[in-house]
Amino acid sequence: MSQIDDLPPLRDVIAAHDLRAKKSMGQNFLLDLNLTARIARVSGPLGGARVLEVGPGPGGLTRALLAEGAGRVVAIEKDARCLPALAEIAARYPGRLEVVSGDALEVDVPLEAPWRVVANLPYNVGTELLVRWLTPAAWPPPWESLTLMFQREVAERIVAAPGSKAYGRLAILAQWRCDARIAMTLPPEAFAPPPKVSSAVVHLTALPAPRFEADARVLSRVVAMGFNQRRKMLRAALKGLGPDIEDRLRAAGIAPTQRAEEVTLEQWCALARAVAEA
């Protein structure tokens, strides 16, 4: 593990501050600074960029972001045990790191748009945070890109194509408004403690406008209903939308006997428009 700055190695930081990862907080610390630097670079050139990080823990990715040139990093950390270690990083990079103590699900981001999100997300809140970032009240959002670590299974759901078992609501929400790709994968042994599954870094870039016209609330509702009963034909899964659902499906170019995983993003958007018109 090479050093990216003159701060102590992460294992020494963890030992000095007694930062044993807590399963209850979804913590798995990434200790290799080579890997944290690679993750930071996935988001693109960082010179002067404004970055939000969620769940920095002992600060491995935080240090990489700053070493790569981020102009300002706001790190939201719920675990108060980590704050002294993060304060040491803030002292090393004066004026460039702001540590916010709190829950990322509740804290307003104190950053001027546009900003990026780069984070090794806690497993227990990662998907909920992603959905919130993908469903703001207005589009384009205040963030320009998301570079996020997930369990590999979740990452595959984000980039999944129609017809696959991984294809579902998360793929629709992500691909409707973003370009999404898996940038790198990491084995369990890269973390301390090692999780039971592999992990992957997903990079999402916000599009200026959604790929296809649709009302966000209607689309989210229709897709959720379809995939909540994904084994059923859509005429049955979506019957709660009204007695004329088969007509709406046909208007969108979807056979009523199709199942949710067979419907393309463009067709889902067409269905959302047909339902909204009704």
VMD Tcl script that draws the C-alpha trace (Angstrom):
set ca {
  {0.00 0.00 0.00}
  {1.62 3.22 -1.13}
  {1.14 6.54 0.62}
  {-0.69 9.37 -1.13}
  {0.17 11.95 1.54}
  {2.23 12.26 4.70}
  {-0.56 11.13 7.04}
  {-0.26 7.74 8.80}
  {-1.36 4.51 7.08}
  {-5.04 3.75 7.56}
  {-4.41 0.69 9.70}
  {-2.47 2.92 12.13}
  {-5.29 5.49 12.09}
  {-7.86 2.81 12.86}
  {-5.75 1.41 15.68}
  {-5.01 4.84 17.16}
  {-8.67 5.82 17.28}
  {-10.08 2.33 17.97}
  {-12.24 2.43 14.84}
  {-13.40 -1.14 14.56}
  {-16.06 -1.32 11.86}
  {-19.64 -1.65 13.11}
  {-21.96 -4.01 11.29}
  {-24.95 -2.04 12.59}
  {-23.73 0.95 10.56}
  {-22.98 -1.06 7.42}
  {-19.27 -0.27 7.77}
  {-16.55 -2.02 5.76}
  {-13.38 0.06 5.61}
  {-11.29 0.15 2.44}
  {-7.66 0.33 3.58}
  {-5.63 0.25 0.37}
  {-4.88 3.84 -0.63}
  {-4.05 2.67 -4.16}
  {-7.67 1.56 -4.49}
  {-9.12 4.70 -2.92}
  {-7.09 6.78 -5.39}
  {-8.44 4.71 -8.29}
  {-12.01 5.25 -7.08}
  {-11.41 8.99 -6.79}
  {-10.13 9.12 -10.36}
  {-13.22 7.30 -11.71}
  {-15.18 10.51 -11.18}
  {-12.89 12.32 -13.63}
  {-10.31 15.09 -13.12}
  {-10.84 16.51 -9.64}
  {-8.90 19.77 -9.86}
  {-11.00 22.34 -8.01}
  {-14.13 20.12 -7.95}
  {-16.75 20.24 -5.20}
  {-17.35 16.74 -3.82}
  {-19.81 15.19 -1.41}
  {-18.68 12.04 0.40}
  {-21.01 9.94 2.54}
  {-19.64 7.65 5.22}
  {-15.92 8.51 5.07}
  {-15.07 6.38 8.11}
  {-11.33 6.71 8.85}
  {-10.90 8.81 5.70}
  {-9.16 6.68 3.09}
  {-11.28 7.91 0.18}
  {-11.37 11.41 1.68}
  {-7.59 11.60 1.54}
  {-7.59 10.33 -2.05}
  {-10.10 12.98 -3.15}
  {-8.03 15.75 -1.59}
  {-4.73 14.37 -2.87}
  {-6.23 14.23 -6.38}
  {-6.99 17.94 -6.18}
  {-10.63 18.31 -5.08}
  {-11.17 21.94 -4.21}
  {-13.73 21.29 -1.48}
  {-14.91 18.04 0.07}
  {-17.92 17.81 2.36}
  {-17.86 14.51 4.24}
  {-21.01 13.44 6.12}
  {-20.25 10.99 8.91}
  {-22.78 9.51 11.32}
  {-20.23 7.65 13.48}
  {-18.84 10.13 16.01}
  {-15.86 7.83 16.67}
  {-14.49 8.78 13.22}
  {-14.57 12.54 13.72}
  {-11.11 12.91 15.36}
  {-9.45 10.99 12.51}
  {-11.27 13.15 9.95}
  {-10.22 16.29 11.86}
  {-6.58 15.26 11.34}
  {-7.20 15.11 7.59}
  {-8.89 18.52 7.67}
  {-5.81 19.95 9.41}
  {-3.56 18.45 6.72}
  {-5.66 20.03 3.94}
  {-6.69 23.38 5.50}
  {-9.83 24.98 4.12}
  {-10.66 22.10 1.77}
  {-12.45 19.56 3.97}
  {-15.65 20.15 5.90}
  {-16.84 17.29 8.10}
  {-20.55 17.22 8.88}
  {-21.60 15.06 11.81}
  {-24.99 13.56 11.05}
  {-27.14 11.17 9.05}
  {-26.83 11.61 5.26}
  {-30.54 10.81 4.93}
  {-31.35 13.92 6.96}
  {-28.54 16.42 6.27}
  {-28.84 19.14 3.61}
  {-25.74 19.28 1.38}
  {-23.82 22.51 2.13}
  {-22.31 22.71 -1.36}
  {-22.85 25.09 -4.24}
  {-24.01 23.31 -7.41}
  {-22.74 21.61 -9.40}
  {-21.11 19.03 -7.18}
  {-20.17 15.39 -7.46}
  {-20.81 12.50 -5.13}
  {-17.94 10.08 -4.54}
  {-18.56 7.59 -1.75}
  {-18.02 4.10 -0.41}
  {-21.62 4.03 0.77}
  {-22.62 2.19 3.94}
  {-24.39 -0.95 2.76}
  {-27.48 -0.32 4.87}
  {-28.40 3.06 3.29}
  {-26.73 2.94 -0.13}
  {-29.76 2.11 -2.24}
  {-32.04 4.59 -0.47}
  {-29.53 7.40 -1.00}
  {-29.17 6.51 -4.68}
  {-32.94 6.60 -5.24}
  {-33.11 10.01 -3.56}
  {-30.35 11.38 -5.80}
  {-32.09 9.98 -8.87}
  {-35.51 11.42 -8.01}
  {-35.07 15.12 -7.16}
  {-37.97 17.56 -7.57}
  {-36.35 19.06 -10.68}
  {-33.95 17.84 -13.36}
  {-31.07 18.34 -14.05}
  {-30.05 17.80 -10.41}
  {-27.50 19.82 -8.40}
  {-24.99 16.97 -8.77}
  {-23.24 16.23 -12.07}
  {-22.06 12.68 -11.37}
  {-22.27 9.88 -8.81}
  {-19.32 7.55 -8.21}
  {-20.56 5.03 -5.68}
  {-19.47 1.76 -4.13}
  {-22.17 -0.88 -3.75}
  {-22.48 -4.58 -3.23}
  {-21.86 -6.04 -6.67}
  {-25.43 -7.36 -6.86}
  {-26.80 -3.82 -6.42}
  {-24.35 -2.44 -8.99}
  {-25.54 -5.01 -11.53}
  {-29.15 -4.00 -10.89}
  {-28.30 -0.37 -11.73}
  {-26.83 -1.19 -15.16}
  {-29.06 -4.17 -16.01}
  {-30.67 -4.57 -19.44}
  {-34.25 -5.71 -20.16}
  {-34.73 -9.46 -20.05}
  {-32.21 -10.05 -17.27}
  {-33.05 -11.08 -13.72}
  {-31.27 -8.00 -12.37}
  {-33.43 -5.63 -14.44}
  {-35.92 -3.71 -12.34}
  {-36.94 -0.39 -10.84}
  {-33.38 0.64 -10.01}
  {-32.26 0.16 -13.63}
  {-35.21 2.20 -14.91}
  {-34.64 5.10 -12.50}
  {-30.90 5.20 -13.18}
  {-30.92 4.77 -16.94}
  {-33.85 7.12 -17.57}
  {-31.83 10.14 -16.49}
  {-28.20 8.99 -16.46}
  {-25.45 7.20 -18.27}
  {-24.49 4.36 -15.93}
  {-21.56 1.93 -15.98}
  {-19.66 -0.34 -13.63}
  {-16.18 1.17 -13.42}
  {-14.40 -1.42 -11.26}
  {-15.01 -4.40 -9.00}
  {-13.38 -5.22 -5.68}
  {-13.06 -8.55 -3.86}
  {-14.16 -8.95 -0.24}
  {-10.56 -9.11 0.99}
  {-10.02 -5.48 -0.04}
  {-12.05 -4.44 3.01}
  {-11.74 -4.67 6.75}
  {-13.70 -6.56 7.85}
  {-14.25 -8.39 4.56}
  {-17.95 -8.51 3.57}
  {-19.51 -11.75 2.38}
  {-19.93 -10.43 -1.18}
  {-17.90 -8.65 -3.83}
  {-18.30 -4.93 -4.34}
  {-18.37 -2.68 -7.40}
  {-17.99 1.00 -8.17}
  {-20.74 2.47 -10.35}
  {-20.32 5.76 -12.17}
  {-23.47 7.66 -13.16}
  {-23.39 10.86 -15.18}
  {-26.49 13.05 -15.14}
  {-28.04 13.66 -18.56}
  {-29.22 17.20 -19.38}
  {-32.75 15.81 -19.80}
  {-34.37 12.36 -19.40}
  {-33.99 9.98 -22.35}
  {-37.75 9.82 -22.90}
  {-40.61 12.07 -21.85}
  {-42.52 10.95 -18.76}
  {-43.83 12.32 -15.49}
  {-41.35 11.19 -12.83}
  {-43.98 10.38 -10.21}
  {-46.17 8.43 -12.61}
  {-43.21 6.52 -14.02}
  {-41.95 5.61 -10.56}
  {-45.41 4.40 -9.51}
  {-46.05 2.35 -12.64}
  {-42.60 0.73 -12.58}
  {-42.88 -0.06 -8.86}
  {-46.26 -1.76 -9.40}
  {-44.95 -3.76 -12.35}
  {-41.85 -5.07 -10.63}
  {-43.47 -5.68 -7.25}
  {-45.25 -8.59 -8.97}
  {-42.69 -9.30 -11.66}
  {-43.82 -12.90 -12.20}
  {-47.30 -11.79 -13.19}
  {-48.38 -10.58 -16.60}
  {-48.61 -6.81 -16.65}
  {-52.37 -6.81 -17.18}
  {-52.62 -8.41 -13.72}
  {-49.73 -6.62 -12.01}
  {-51.02 -3.20 -13.10}
  {-54.76 -3.75 -12.79}
  {-54.84 -1.29 -9.89}
  {-54.15 1.52 -12.37}
  {-57.64 1.21 -13.83}
  {-60.03 -1.07 -15.73}
  {-58.62 0.06 -19.09}
  {-55.02 -0.93 -18.30}
  {-54.87 -3.33 -21.26}
  {-55.73 -0.46 -23.61}
  {-53.01 1.67 -21.99}
  {-50.48 -1.12 -22.36}
  {-51.28 -1.56 -26.04}
  {-51.08 2.21 -26.57}
  {-47.54 2.05 -25.21}
  {-46.62 -0.82 -27.54}
  {-46.66 -3.39 -24.74}
  {-48.53 -6.68 -24.93}
  {-50.74 -7.12 -21.83}
  {-49.27 -10.62 -21.44}
  {-45.71 -9.33 -21.12}
  {-43.92 -9.30 -17.77}
  {-42.14 -6.31 -16.29}
  {-38.61 -7.50 -17.03}
  {-39.42 -7.73 -20.75}
  {-40.39 -4.06 -21.11}
  {-37.79 -1.55 -22.30}
  {-37.13 1.83 -20.73}
  {-38.72 3.57 -23.72}
  {-41.87 1.44 -23.34}
  {-42.10 2.13 -19.60}
  {-41.97 5.86 -20.35}
  {-44.64 5.48 -23.05}
  {-46.81 3.62 -20.54}
  {-46.32 6.36 -17.95}
  {-47.50 8.90 -20.52}
  {-50.53 6.75 -21.40}
  {-51.46 6.36 -17.74}
  {-51.00 10.10 -17.10}
  {-53.32 10.90 -20.03}
  {-55.97 8.66 -18.51}
}
mol new
graphics top color blue
foreach p $ca { graphics top sphere $p radius 0.5 }
foreach p [lrange $ca 0 end-1] q [lrange $ca 1 end] { graphics top cylinder $p $q radius 0.2 }
display resetview
